[in-house]
Amino acid sequence: MSTENEGTAVPPAPSAPPVPVESPTSVQSAAPVGAAPSASAPGQGFGEPPAHQGFAQHAPGAAEAGWPPPPPATPAYADGCGAGAEWGSSYQQPAPKPKAGRGGLVAAILVAALVAGGVGGGIGYTLAKDNEGSSGSTTVSASDSGGSVKRDAGTVAGVAAKALPSTVTIEAQSSSGEGGTGTGFVFDKQGHIVTNNHVVAEAVDGGKLTATFPDGKKYNAEVVGHAQGYDVAVVKLENAPSDLQPLTLGDSDKVAVGDSTIAIGAPFGLSNTVTTGIISAKNRPVASSDGSSSSKASYMSALQTDASINPGNSGGPLLDAQGSVIGINSAIQSSSSGGLGSSGQSGSIGLGFAIPINQAKYVAQELIKTGKPVYPVIGASVSLEEGTGGAKITEQGASGSDAITPNGPAAKAGLKPGDVITKLDDMVIDSGPTLIGEIWTHRPGTTVKLTYTRDGKTRTTDVTLGERVGDS
């Protein structure tokens, strides 16, 4: 199976769902999400950009304490679904614009159908009105039409009605005109919008960024800060309205498997789409990258949901039954490289991944404050190969550096090359990517207990996490 991004490049999303046209081809993320390096379930990368065509096969090696490379297999972003089993999500290249012809024909047919429906409805209404009072009628009319029924706050309709006005469809375009569509949500009254890094990556250097609300109001925006490692970004609206209503942030640590979920996004460019499901798993290790030789991997210990998430959902909120944000939709696991017509863009098979909001909130606050992300580190390089029974500290770091940073956290804790880390506190560690994703859920300065094996013996040690500022 292949995993793909949600942020696949798609035609600019209108405020109202567009007439279906031929599905744009998306480029699959290079960072594999689906195939976890270990027994962990496949996960996909981020959410909005075009899906990668496959998983960039990186030679199994060491993940630096500074910045680990993508694991052997990574899932793709929720933005774009691509082929190839991936362990995380990779960034997708922009999809080509739909070709004329079939799309126009489909549109014409749909318009004709709608017109015919309108005419038919008018005739039906007239006949019904003329027959009112005729004998033999057994129909019963509802006292209220659907539009006037009061919906309780705890229902899906109630949650959607409250949350939709605080979500936006994001269109990012590079200086060369390439880009994609994603989603974001209002973080505060100052006009900050939280989304995925891969959703806005195209617009970071001299590109264009816009955010459109469900009522059709569109605002230009600028990137305040972005964290490729966490796949979180914050943008700020220009001339933001004074009546912004930030979404309530929940507590992702208290989420339980089986809890109801509601996802909001712009799947395949269809803005303001609401889907539902449950939390199907927690702490799912997901790693991804765009597959290029210079790309840096993103890691998360994700919330897994079966709510339908597709290309374009990336960066959108994953809500609980009360309407509180518990995660940021980022990636999906896909079973194929393309849908009908070999478009190269796959859809949901019920395996979506979201960044827990507790982690995303901390990252967003740092980005707003300083514009740069801060990463916790242990100061050791670990193997990304499968079958090591845990996170194995390599004999040598990347580019010939030391596997254990001199005087770093791991060195101070007594760890050595060859040690295999099997647990972090109570969390089982089955691979290098799992360890990285779990470490990144903590903050620098936090002390964690690592369980590891050396020469066949199990040992434990306390490690106080160090920090690295920025993505470079």
Salt bridges, closest charged atoms under 4 A:
GLU22 OE2 - ARG102 NH1 3.94
ASP79 OD2 - HIS198 NE2 2.51
ASP188 OD2 - HIS192 ND1 2.79
ASP231 OD2 - HIS198 ND1 2.92
GLU366 OE2 - LYS369 NZ 3.87
ASP419 OD1 - ARG454 NE 2.79
